[in-house]
Amino acid sequence: MAETNLFHFGKSSSPYETIARSDFLNHKWQDRSSVNNVNQLEMIAGSFLKPSTLTEVKEGLKKVGMSVRINPYIMEMIEWDRFETDPIRRQFLPMLSEIEPDHPAMTIDSLGERETSPVPNLVHRYPDKVLFLVTSVCPVYCQFCTRSYAVGQDTETVKKDNVSSPKYWDDAIEYIRSHPVIEDVVVSGGDIARLKPAMIKKIGTALLDIEHVRRIRFATKALSVQPMKFFSDENWFRTIVDVANYGRALFKNVYIHSHFNHPNEVTPLVELAMRRLHAEGIYVRNQTVLLRGVNDDPGTLIKLNKKLGRVNIQPYYVYACDMVKSIEHFRVPVQEIQYLEREIRGATAGFNTPLFVVDAPGGGGKRDVHSFEYQNEEYGIIGYRSPCIDPLKTYYYFDPLRSLTADIQKEWLKPGGHEAILAELGLGNLMRLAAE
Ligand code: SF4
C-alpha cells in the first residue's frame, strides 16, 4: 500500500495538517487529542466553521443524551465544507436544527437492558447468550448510542447510570458459571478498546475456562474509529490474539464484532488493522446502525458491504435505530428499512449480506425486519413476536413521527395521546413503555 494512502483523506484543508505522522498513527496521541466539548471543537476546527454552526452544535448538545468525544482520526474524516450534511459529522456532533421532537414511546433504555440484568453489568435476555458490559467508556461517543443511559459523560438531559466496574466482574462471571445454558458471551460496553490488556486477559480466560461457554465476542468500535489501536498498542493487540489462541486450543471461538456505518469509514488504516487480525486468524463481523442522513440509501449500504467484504469483515446486522430519547432525527420508518433490504440483497454473496433487524423495544431481541406480525401504517406501529423470549408477548416498534401525517403526529403528541391511541387500537399493554 502506498504510504501516502495511509491517510486516505488527502485533503489540503485539515485541522491536523501539521501533525507528525507518527503522532497521528499513535492511539495514545489520538486519545489525548480528542475533542470533548464545543470549546475544544472551536479551538481545533473553528477556522473551518461558521460561528453560527458552532452555536448550532453548542445548543444541540444541550438537548441530547450523549456527550461528545471525537478523536482526530474521525475529525479528519469530516468534510468541513459540507459540515451540515456530512455523514461522519452527523454521527458524532449534534446540531440543534436537526433534532426532532421525540416519539412519545422513546425511552432512555429502550431495550429494557436494566430490567433483564440478573447481576450488575450482565444482560441475560436470550436463553443461551449474555451481554457482559465491562466498561462505560469508548474511544468516541456516538450520538445514537443505544446505551446512552450508561455510556459517556452526563449531559444536560441524562445523568448516566455508569455501573460498569471491575468490582462487579466476579459476580457476572459467577452467574455465567452457574448457568450451564449460557454458551455465548458478548463482551461489550462501552468499548473493550478502553480495557487494559490484563483486564481483557482476565475476562477472556475466565470465560473460556467455563466449560459450557463456547463462544466469546469482543465488541469494539476501535476498528472503525481508532484502527491504529491494532498496530500501535502491541500489548493490547497481542492480548486479544492470545485469548483467541487460548480459545482455539479449547475448540472454542473468539470473534471481534465491529461497528462501521458508512463506506468512508473503511480506510487504508482499517485494512492495515485487518491484515494483522486476518494473519492471526481472528474473524470479524460488523454491525451497522441504519441512520437517516448517514447510510439510509441502497447505494451507500451496498458500497459499505462491498468495502467491508474486501477487508475480510463480514457484514452481519443492520439495525433499525433504537427508540432512545433525543435521537428521533436518526430513525427511519420500518417500511423504508424493508425497501432498503430488498434493494441490497443480491448485490453480493448472501453470506456477505447483513440481516436487517429491529431490536424490539422492551427486550424482545433482534427480529428480522420483514417478520412483523402486526402493522398499522396509519399510526406507524409494527409488532414483532419473539417466542424464545416470551411466547405470549408482542413487542412494538414505532415509526418516526415525521413519516406520519400531520394529524396523526398531533394525536401522538397531545397530552395523553399516546395512551389514547394504544387503548383505541387494543394495545393497552404498551402503557408500560409510555410510563417509563
Ligand atoms: S462505540 Fe458503541 S457503546 Fe460506544 S458510544 Fe458508540 S454505539 Fe455507544
Residues whose N, C-alpha, C, O or C-beta is under 5 A from the ligand:
A	BS01	SF4	C138 V140 Y141 C142 C145 V151 G189 G190 K221
